[in-house]
C-alpha cells in the first residue's frame, strides 16, 4: 500500500504547491511580470525635461521635493494607460496627492491629442521622447507609478495600471504614512 | 569595419532568424573588440519586456533603447563592469540574464547538481535493494529444478 501512497502523496503535494503559487502569481510580490525596483529607498534620478504642454519650460527633479507626490509614466500608444486614465482623473479630483506625469517615448502631438480627448490629471508633465529619463527610472512597462516622499526618495513603485484595489491596499496607506511623517 | 558588421549580420541571419531581426539596428564601433563586447553584453542582459529573451535577441522597443545605451557607453570607453552596474542600478539583478554567483544564487547555480547527486543516490539504493531481492537463496526443491533445467539444456 505504502508503495502507492508515497508517490501519490508527493504528487498531490506538488499539485497543491503549484496551485498555490499560480494563485499567488496574481499578487504583486509574486507576479513574475513585476520586477522589484532597485530605486526604492533611493532618491529620484536627476532629470530635466521640457514640459509637454509648455515646451519652453522645464520639469526637473527639484519639483518633486518638499511634498509627497505621484509620478505616473504613460504614453499615448500604451493601451493599459488608457484603461488606467479614468481612475487617474478620479484621483486627481480627490487631491490627496499631486500627480506628475512622465510622457515616455511618445510623440508630442499624439500625447497632446490624448490629453485633449481624455482629460488631464497631471500637475505637470515631462516630455521624455527619447526614453532616457525613463530608463534612468527603470521604466520597462508603462503605465508605471512611483510614490515619492518629501525628501525626493522613491518609496513605492506600481507596475501596470492603478486600480481602486491597488490604490486602497498599497498606494494610499503608503501616502498616508509619508504625509504623517513630518520629517 | 562596416563590411565586417555586414558579414556578422549575414552570419547571424544564417545562424537564426531572430538575431537577424533584432540586429537591424546598425551601430558603429571604433574597434572590433568594442563590437565583440557589445555583442557579449547584449547577450548577457535580459530584455525586461519579454523577460525570456536577452537584449541581443529582442526586438522590443525598450531593448533597442537599451542596446543604444550600451553602444553609447562602450564608445565612451566605459568598462563592462560599469555598464552592467548601470543596468543593475536601474532594473535590478533581474536584468542579468546570467545571474551572479553569490550566496543568494547558490541554490540556483548548484541546486541542479545537488538534485543529480540525490537522484543518483536514490537510484543506487533502489538498484541494490532490487538486486538483493532477486538473489534470495533457492530452497532445496528449486535448486533441484534449476540443476535439472541446466543439465537438460546444456546437454
Interface residues (C-beta under 8 A of the other chain):
Chain A: X32 X33 X35 X36 X37 X38 X39 X105 X130 X131 X132 X135 X136 X137 X138 X140 X141
Chain B: X48 X49 X51 X61 X62 X65 X66 X69 X88 X89 X90 X91 X92 X94
